[in-house]
Amino acid sequence: MGVKAMFYVNHVGKNASGIGVVKLNATTKGDYAAWSKYTPSGNIEISSLNENATAWFEERLGKDVALTFGDPDEADLTV
């Protein structure tokens, strides 16, 4: 079991070094606004060197995204 949280993609950009910056806020907009009283609150800021990941968030700018927090297992390990 884990915790599912809905967040709103509030900002996508790059800093002076060219690193992608994504800012997410606990959902208060969009179709999932009702989740606000159930989802964890707060903000998440992600820095990413992966241009594909930054582009994924850019396509969702102004929209809600779902995050699931769970315990890692062996499938999550990278070598």
Secondary structure as GFF3:
##gff-version 3
##sequence-region A 1 79
A	DSSP	beta_strand	3	14	.	.	.	ID=ss1
A	DSSP	beta_strand	20	26	.	.	.	ID=ss2
A	DSSP	three_ten_helix	30	37	.	.	.	ID=ss3
A	DSSP	beta_strand	43	48	.	.	.	ID=ss4
A	DSSP	alpha_helix	51	59	.	.	.	ID=ss5
A	DSSP	beta_strand	64	69	.	.	.	ID=ss6
A	DSSP	three_ten_helix	74	76	.	.	.	ID=ss7
###
